[in-house]
């Protein structure tokens, strides 16, 4: 090889080495950049990597694990030091899973409670994998992640699912589950059960006269008194607006009935004590219905709630502020419930039912976006009684269906008149019972009514179904609701906020709208309570579900819901429910100015 050829070859080698060095430098830079991104991602996600050599238990961590335990980075660690931070229950489960993983060569995941070096209680998720060589475990490694915020949200969601958010007592869903179980304590079936249903006397007057804030204060005070009085109860629940339930269990029916009677008398006495709130003193009372099951063979607890309900009606009919025990003659008497059903049935047959309409507005500008039609019964003197005064009739299946059909027909007829008169009334919402919606041919009836009034299909009709009714018959509702939604009719979940429907299930419901109960709106002024409403707004937005805030009574409540991005609201702050002919004058909205 000539000198020139050697120099040329050396030059090519130098170029190759330079190119190699450039590639290596680029790869090192890329690796460093990737490591930096990984480290930052771990920091944001609160994740760290760990490994433990076997069998000498030599432990090593990345910075993320030091941060989770609140230890200075680089501090020498041993497994004994690490496990000292675990709650005893979590450590016992960790040791069990770890031992099994090492024996069987499998991985595991565990959510563990820890106390950091700074004394903070946290939750950590551990994932682990075992590595083997020639069948022998040589190390166990994985990740640790701080999941405290996730656990907090889960706890809040569970609370909303099982507890009444106002009082902190068990809610209706949890009460019904306890009543259906052989024993509310989770043990063997009990010998006897006693159920006390508590209904507040005079609460509606406080609520209507002094406002919902005063009403809520009364409910909270009564709940606190129930907790104090019912220390031996297996469950204390708020199962309705101003209705509570107390469940007792025991072996001897006679002894249990005496104890239930004594507890009922104490509840009545405690309820008489004045309730003070915001410089005022409120006096309410309580009526209590008691029923006791014998725990005999068959289905001894099946009618307990119905019997306690009849006893409660007897206490109300006898003058309130007292305890009544179930007596079989109550089934025959029927008391006030039968009279109410008869009165409302007569009002239906004689044409003495009426609808009033409450505007649904955009809280940002007050523009009317639609109306909710509400049922009223016309008394002999011409005044209108609201649905709360004849709630018993709405629990009678046949009459409730007839009322629902009347409401639907009357509301669609009014929508047709508005359309013919050129009034752009926006959407129209009507309340429907689950039994009515599930009745054969109901979707076809709705669509036929829309066509009869000359309304466009999908022209803004919303059917509102109460959360409690929806929960009770969700499967049966699926078919008719799918039919109606496909045709353009919107479905609303009404009175949301008492905890029956977990937030995590919202996306699975066949609904277009959620109507937020006014109590949840009012409590959102408290930052701690606002978390639940913010979570609902976030989830609804993600699922494309419209929110309507009900019971908006003040300018501050209006500002709050608007600021949270809730663009539909109704309540006394905007307008009361009025007959259609009075809306234009008393709500001070020109019909031509109604928003489309």
C-alpha positions in Angstrom: 0.0 0.0 0.0 1.4 3.4 -1.0 1.9 6.2 1.4 -1.0 8.0 -0.2 -3.3 5.0 0.2 -2.3 4.7 3.9 -3.1 8.4 4.5 -6.4 8.0 2.8 -7.3 5.0 4.9 -6.3 6.8 8.1 -8.5 9.7 7.1 -11.5 7.4 6.6 -10.8 5.8 10.0 -10.7 9.2 11.6 -14.0 10.2 10.0 -15.6 6.9 11.1 -14.3 7.4 14.7 -15.6 11.0 14.6 -19.0 9.8 13.4 -19.1 7.2 16.1 -18.2 9.7 18.7 -21.0 12.0 17.4 -23.5 9.2 17.5 -22.5 8.2 21.0 -22.7 11.8 22.2 -26.2 12.1 20.6 -27.3 8.9 22.2 -25.9 9.9 25.6 -27.7 13.3 25.2 -31.0 11.5 24.3 -30.6 9.1 27.2 -29.9 12.0 29.6 -33.0 13.9 28.2 -35.1 10.8 28.6 -33.9 10.3 32.1 -34.7 13.9 32.9 -38.2 13.5 31.5 -38.7 10.2 33.4 -37.5 11.8 36.6 -39.8 14.8 36.1 -42.7 12.4 35.3 -42.1 10.4 38.4 -42.0 13.6 40.5 -45.3 14.9 39.1 -47.0 11.4 39.4 -45.4 10.9 42.9 -43.8 7.7 41.7 -40.5 6.1 42.8 -38.7 2.8 41.9 -37.4 0.4 44.4 -35.6 -3.0 44.5 -34.6 -5.4 47.2 -31.9 -8.0 46.7 -32.6 -11.5 48.0 -31.9 -13.1 50.3 -29.8 -10.4 52.1 -32.6 -7.8 51.9 -30.4 -5.0 50.5 -32.7 -2.2 49.6 -32.3 0.7 47.2 -34.7 3.5 46.2 -35.0 6.3 43.7 -35.6 9.8 44.9 -39.3 9.5 44.4 -39.6 6.8 47.2 -37.6 9.0 49.6 -40.1 11.8 48.9 -43.1 9.6 49.5 -41.7 8.6 52.9 -40.6 12.1 53.7 -37.0 11.1 54.1 -34.0 13.1 53.0 -32.8 11.9 49.6 -29.8 9.6 49.9 -30.5 8.6 53.5 -29.2 5.0 54.0 -32.2 2.7 54.2 -32.9 -0.8 55.3 -36.0 -2.9 55.0 -36.5 -2.7 58.8 -36.4 1.2 58.5 -38.9 1.1 55.6 -41.5 -1.1 57.2 -41.5 0.9 60.4 -43.5 3.5 58.5 -46.4 1.1 57.7 -49.7 0.9 59.5 -49.8 -2.5 61.3 -52.7 -3.8 59.1 -50.9 -2.7 55.9 -47.6 -4.3 57.1 -49.3 -7.6 57.8 -50.9 -7.7 54.3 -47.6 -6.6 52.7 -45.7 -9.5 54.5 -48.4 -12.0 53.3 -48.3 -10.8 49.7 -44.5 -10.5 49.6 -44.0 -14.0 51.0 -46.3 -15.5 48.5 -44.8 -13.6 45.7 -41.3 -14.8 46.6 -42.5 -18.4 47.0 -44.5 -18.6 43.8 -42.6 -16.1 41.6 -45.7 -13.9 41.1 -46.2 -10.1 41.4 -48.7 -8.2 43.5 -50.2 -4.8 44.1 -51.1 -3.3 47.5 -52.6 0.0 48.7 -50.9 0.6 52.0 -51.3 3.2 54.8 -48.0 4.8 56.0 -46.9 7.5 58.4 -44.1 9.6 56.9 -41.0 10.7 58.7 -42.8 14.0 59.2 -45.8 12.4 60.9 -48.2 12.7 58.0 -50.7 10.0 57.3 -50.5 9.0 53.6 -51.6 6.2 51.2 -49.1 4.5 49.0 -49.6 2.0 46.1 -46.9 -0.7 45.9 -46.4 -2.8 42.8 -43.9 -5.7 42.9 -42.3 -8.3 40.6 -40.0 -11.1 41.6 -37.0 -11.9 39.4 -35.6 -15.5 39.4 -32.3 -17.0 38.2 -32.3 -20.8 37.7 -35.6 -21.0 39.6 -34.2 -19.1 42.6 -35.6 -15.7 43.6 -32.8 -13.1 43.4 -34.6 -9.8 43.8 -38.0 -8.2 44.2 -38.5 -4.8 42.7 -41.3 -2.5 41.5 -42.8 1.0 42.0 -44.3 3.0 44.9 -46.8 5.8 44.2 -48.4 8.3 46.6 -52.2 7.8 46.0 -53.4 9.9 49.0 -55.5 12.2 46.8 -57.0 9.2 44.9 -58.0 7.6 48.3 -59.5 10.9 49.5 -61.6 11.1 46.4 -62.7 7.5 46.8 -63.6 8.1 50.4 -65.6 11.1 49.3 -67.4 9.2 46.6 -68.2 6.4 49.0 -69.5 8.9 51.5 -71.8 10.4 48.8 -73.0 6.9 47.9 -73.8 5.9 51.5 -74.3 9.0 53.6 -76.5 12.0 53.6 -74.3 14.9 52.7 -76.2 17.4 54.9 -76.3 15.5 58.2 -73.7 12.8 57.8 -76.2 10.1 58.7 -76.7 7.0 56.5 -78.8 7.8 53.4 -81.9 6.0 52.1 -79.9 3.7 49.9 -77.8 2.4 52.8 -80.9 2.2 55.0 -82.7 0.0 52.4 -79.7 -2.3 52.1 -79.5 -2.7 55.9 -83.3 -3.4 56.1 -83.0 -6.1 53.4 -80.0 -7.8 55.0 -80.5 -10.6 57.5 -78.7 -8.5 60.1 -77.6 -4.9 59.7 -74.5 -5.7 61.8 -73.4 -8.3 59.3 -73.7 -11.2 61.8 -76.2 -14.1 62.0 -79.9 -13.3 61.5 -81.3 -11.6 64.6 -84.3 -12.6 66.7 -86.2 -9.3 66.3 -86.0 -5.9 64.7 -87.5 -2.6 65.5 -87.9 0.3 63.1 -88.6 3.8 64.2 -89.7 6.3 61.4 -89.3 9.9 62.5 -91.0 12.7 60.7 -90.5 16.4 61.8 -93.6 18.4 62.7 -93.5 22.1 61.6 -90.4 21.7 59.5 -92.2 22.8 56.3 -93.3 26.1 58.0 -89.7 26.8 59.0 -88.3 26.0 55.6 -90.9 28.0 53.7 -91.0 31.0 56.1 -87.4 31.4 57.0 -85.7 29.8 54.1 -83.7 26.7 53.3 -80.7 27.8 55.4 -82.8 27.7 58.5 -84.4 24.4 57.4 -81.0 22.8 56.9 -79.9 24.0 60.3 -82.9 22.3 61.9 -82.1 19.1 60.0 -78.5 19.1 61.2 -79.6 19.8 64.8 -82.1 17.0 64.8 -79.5 14.6 63.3 -77.1 15.5 66.1 -79.8 14.8 68.7 -80.6 11.5 67.1 -77.0 10.4 67.2 -76.9 11.2 70.9 -80.1 9.4 71.7 -79.6 6.3 69.5 -76.2 5.1 70.7 -77.4 1.5 70.7 -79.0 1.6 67.3 -77.4 -0.4 64.4 -78.3 2.4 61.9 -79.6 6.0 62.0 -80.5 7.4 58.6 -82.0 10.3 56.9 -84.4 8.8 54.3 -86.2 11.8 53.0 -86.5 15.6 53.3 -87.4 15.7 56.9 -87.8 12.0 57.6 -85.4 9.8 59.6 -85.2 6.1 60.4 -83.7 4.3 63.3 -83.1 0.5 63.2 -82.7 -1.6 66.3 -81.9 -5.3 66.7 -82.3 -7.7 69.6 -83.0 -11.3 70.6 -86.2 -10.7 72.5 -89.2 -9.1 70.8 -90.9 -7.8 74.0 -87.7 -6.3 75.4 -87.0 -4.7 72.0 -90.4 -3.2 71.7 -90.1 -1.6 75.1 -86.7 -0.2 74.2 -88.0 1.1 70.9 -90.9 2.9 72.7 -88.6 4.5 75.2 -86.3 5.6 72.5 -89.2 7.0 70.5 -90.4 9.1 73.5 -86.9 10.4 74.0 -86.7 11.4 70.3 -90.0 13.3 70.6 -88.8 15.1 73.8 -85.5 16.0 72.3 -87.1 17.4 69.2 -89.2 19.8 71.3 -86.1 21.7 72.4 -85.7 25.0 70.5 -83.1 25.1 67.7 -81.1 28.3 67.5 -79.6 29.5 64.2 -78.3 32.9 63.1 -79.8 34.7 66.0 -83.3 33.0 65.7 -84.9 30.3 67.7 -87.0 27.7 65.9 -89.5 25.3 67.5 -90.4 22.1 65.7 -91.4 18.6 66.9 -91.3 15.0 65.8 -93.8 12.2 65.2 -92.5 8.7 65.5 -94.0 5.4 64.1 -92.7 2.2 65.6 -92.9 -1.4 64.2 -91.3 -4.5 65.5 -90.8 -7.8 63.7 -90.8 -11.1 65.6 -88.0 -12.7 63.5 -90.1 -15.9 63.0 -89.7 -18.3 60.1 -90.4 -17.1 56.5 -89.8 -13.4 55.8 -90.2 -11.7 59.1 -88.8 -8.2 58.2 -90.6 -7.8 54.8 -93.4 -5.5 56.0 -91.4 -3.6 58.7 -91.1 -0.3 56.8 -94.7 -0.4 55.7 -95.9 -1.1 59.2 -93.7 1.7 60.7 -95.1 4.0 58.0 -98.7 3.3 59.0 -97.8 3.9 62.6 -96.2 7.2 61.7 -99.3 8.3 59.8 -101.3 7.3 62.9 -99.1 9.5 65.1 -99.6 12.4 62.7 -103.4 11.9 62.6 -103.6 11.7 66.4 -102.1 15.2 66.7 -98.4 14.8 66.0 -95.6 15.2 68.6 -96.1 11.7 69.8 -95.1 8.0 69.3 -97.5 5.4 67.8 -96.9 1.7 67.7 -98.1 -0.3 64.7 -101.4 -2.0 65.3 -103.0 -4.4 62.7 -106.1 -2.3 62.6 -104.1 0.5 61.0 -104.1 -1.5 57.7 -107.9 -1.3 57.6 -108.1 2.4 58.7 -105.8 3.7 56.0 -105.9 7.1 57.9 -104.8 10.2 56.1 -103.2 8.4 53.2 -106.5 7.0 51.9 -108.2 10.4 52.3 -105.5 12.1 50.4 -105.6 9.6 47.5 -109.4 10.0 47.3 -109.2 13.8 47.3 -106.6 13.9 44.5 -108.4 11.3 42.5 -111.5 13.4 42.7 -109.6 16.5 41.7 -108.3 14.6 38.6 -111.8 13.4 37.7 -113.5 16.8 38.2 -110.9 18.8 36.3 -109.4 20.5 39.4 -105.8 19.9 38.5 -103.5 22.6 37.2 -100.0 23.2 36.0 -97.7 26.0 37.0 -94.4 26.8 35.3 -91.1 27.8 36.7 -88.5 29.4 34.4 -85.2 27.7 33.8 -82.6 30.4 33.1 -79.0 31.0 32.2 -77.6 32.3 35.5 -75.0 34.4 33.7 -77.5 36.7 32.0 -80.9 35.7 33.3 -82.1 34.7 29.9 -85.0 32.2 30.1 -84.1 28.9 28.4 -87.2 27.0 29.2 -89.7 26.0 31.9 -90.5 23.2 34.3 -94.2 22.2 34.5 -95.3 21.5 38.1 -98.5 19.8 39.2 -100.9 21.6 41.6 -104.4 20.6 43.0 -107.1 23.3 43.0 -108.8 23.5 46.4 -112.5 24.4 46.9 -111.6 28.1 47.5 -109.6 28.3 44.3 -106.1 28.3 45.8 -103.5 25.8 44.6 -102.0 23.1 46.7 -98.5 22.0 45.8 -97.5 18.4 45.3 -95.9 18.1 48.7 -99.4 18.3 50.3 -100.6 15.3 48.3 -97.4 13.3 48.2 -99.3 10.2 49.4 -101.3 10.2 46.1 -98.1 10.1 44.1 -97.1 6.8 45.9 -100.3 5.1 44.7 -99.3 3.3 41.5 -102.5 3.6 39.6 -103.3 7.2 40.5 -99.7 8.3 40.0 -99.8 7.0 36.4 -103.0 8.9 35.8 -101.6 12.1 37.2 -98.4 11.6 35.1 -100.4 11.2 31.9 -102.5 14.3 32.7 -99.3 16.3 33.4 -97.8 15.2 30.1 -100.9 16.0 28.0 -101.4 19.4 29.7 -97.8 20.4 29.3 -97.6 19.4 25.7 -100.9 21.3 25.0 -99.3 24.4 26.6 -96.2 24.0 24.5 -98.4 23.8 21.4 -100.2 27.0 22.4 -96.9 28.8 22.9 -95.7 27.7 19.5 -98.9 28.8 17.8 -98.7 32.2 19.6 -95.1 32.7 18.4 -93.7 32.4 21.9 -90.2 31.0 21.9 -90.4 29.3 25.2 -87.3 27.1 24.9 -87.3 23.7 26.5 -90.2 22.2 28.6 -89.5 19.8 31.4 -92.1 17.5 33.1 -91.8 15.1 36.0 -92.6 11.5 35.4 -92.6 8.5 37.7 -90.6 5.5 36.9 -93.7 3.2 36.8 -95.3 5.4 34.2 -92.2 5.5 32.0 -92.0 1.7 32.2 -95.6 1.1 31.3 -96.2 -0.5 27.9 -96.5 1.9 25.1 -95.3 5.0 27.0 -92.7 6.1 24.5 -95.2 5.9 21.7 -97.7 7.9 23.8 -95.2 10.7 24.3 -94.2 10.9 20.6 -97.9 10.8 19.6 -98.6 13.7 22.0 -95.8 15.7 20.4 -97.1 15.1 16.9 -100.7 15.9 17.9 -99.6 19.4 19.2 -97.6 20.0 16.0 -94.3 20.2 17.9 -91.0 19.2 16.3 -89.6 15.9 17.4 -86.7 16.7 19.6 -88.0 20.2 20.1 -87.0 20.5 23.7 -89.1 18.1 25.8 -87.4 16.8 28.9 -88.7 14.0 31.1 -87.5 14.4 34.7 -87.2 11.2 36.8 -86.4 11.5 40.5 -83.1 10.0 41.5 -84.8 7.6 44.0 -87.2 6.3 41.4 -84.5 6.0 38.8 -82.3 4.0 41.2 -85.1 1.6 42.1 -86.0 0.7 38.5 -82.9 1.5 36.4 -83.0 -1.8 34.4 -86.7 -1.5 33.6 -86.2 2.1 32.5 -83.3 1.4 30.1 -85.5 0.3 27.1 -88.1 3.1 27.1 -85.5 5.8 27.8 -83.4 4.6 24.9 -86.4 4.8 22.6 -87.3 8.3 23.7 -83.7 9.6 23.6 -83.3 8.2 20.1 -86.4 10.2 19.1 -84.9 13.4 20.6 -86.6 13.5 24.0 -84.2 14.5 26.7 -84.0 12.6 30.1 -83.1 14.4 33.3 -82.0 12.8 36.6 -83.9 14.9 39.1 -83.1 15.9 42.8 -79.5 14.7 42.5 -77.5 15.3 45.6 -78.8 12.9 48.4 -76.1 10.3 47.7 -78.1 7.6 46.0 -76.1 7.6 42.8 -72.3 7.4 43.1 -70.4 9.9 40.9 -68.5 7.1 39.3 -71.8 5.8 37.7 -72.9 9.0 36.1 -71.4 8.2 32.8 -73.3 4.9 32.6 -76.7 6.5 33.1 -79.0 7.0 30.1 -79.5 10.7 30.8 -78.9 14.1 29.2 -79.3 16.4 32.2 -78.7 16.3 35.9 -80.8 18.6 38.1 -78.8 19.4 41.2 -80.8 19.5 44.4 -80.9 23.0 46.0 -79.4 21.8 49.3 -76.2 20.8 47.5 -76.0 24.2 45.8 -76.5 26.0 49.2 -73.8 24.0 50.9 -71.3 24.7 48.1 -70.5 28.1 49.8 -68.4 25.9 52.2 -65.1 25.1 50.3 -65.2 21.6 51.8 -68.6 20.9 50.4 -67.9 22.6 47.1 -65.5 19.7 46.3 -68.4 17.4 45.6 -70.2 19.9 43.3 -66.9 20.6 41.5 -66.4 16.9 40.9 -69.9 16.6 39.5 -69.4 19.6 37.2 -66.1 18.1 35.9 -67.6 14.7 35.3 -70.8 16.1 33.7 -68.7 18.2 31.3 -66.6 15.2 30.3 -69.7 13.1 29.6 -71.6 15.9 27.8 -74.3 16.0 30.4 -76.1 19.3 31.0 -76.5 20.5 34.6 -79.4 22.5 36.1 -79.0 24.0 39.6 -82.3 23.9 41.4 -83.4 26.0 44.4 -81.3 29.1 43.6 -82.6 31.6 46.1 -80.0 34.3 46.4 -77.7 36.4 44.3 -74.7 34.8 45.9 -76.0 31.3 44.9 -76.6 32.5 41.4 -73.0 33.9 41.2 -71.6 30.7 42.6 -73.3 28.3 40.1 -72.4 30.7 37.2 -68.7 30.8 38.3 -68.6 27.0 38.4 -69.8 26.8 34.8 -73.4 25.7 35.4 -75.3 27.4 32.7 -78.9 26.4 33.7 -80.6 27.3 37.0 -84.0 27.8 38.5 -85.3 29.0 41.8 -87.0 31.8 43.7 -84.1 34.2 42.9 -85.3 34.2 39.3 -89.0 33.5 39.6 -91.6 31.4 41.4 -93.7 28.8 39.6 -96.8 30.5 38.1 -99.7 29.6 35.8 -98.9 30.1 32.1 -101.1 33.2 31.8 -99.3 35.0 34.6 -95.8 34.4 33.5 -95.4 37.3 31.2 -96.7 39.8 33.7 -95.3 38.6 37.0 -91.9 37.3 35.8 -91.5 40.5 33.9 -90.5 38.9 30.6 -91.9 40.0 27.3 -93.0 36.9 25.5 -91.2 38.0 22.3 -87.9 38.3 24.3 -87.9 34.7 25.5 -84.7 33.1 24.5 -85.0 30.4 21.8 
